Amino acid sequence: MENSIRQVLRDDEKVSVYAHLSTAHDKEFLLYRGNQKKKYDRLTSKLGQGGGPKDHTDLSSEQLKKWVVNISKYKLSEPETSILAKGLNFAIASVVIPTEE
């Protein structure tokens, strides 16, 4: 892109265009950074006032046992319970990736 600008514009125009782009970039960056700071401040103030999550999730083994309810006659092993506790969006990664496909 820079080469195409060099071919089309004269030297004085290039300086003007680059100055404008730099100014626009800085303005956009400051706006974005300000928005991110506001968002962070809102979130931290909510957490500080107790407006955050009502219950902090306890991931101890007792809590995991409460999440997995075995209604079958089959006794679940610890790894099976652990996998089921991860939820429906959990998927085991393949050991070998089929590169031929």
Secondary structure, DSSP 8 states (H G I E B T S, - for coil): -HHHHHHHS-HHHHHHHHHHHHHHHHHHHHHHHHHHHHHHHHHHHHHHTT-S-SS----SHHHHHHH----SSS---HHHHHHHHT-TT-----SS-----
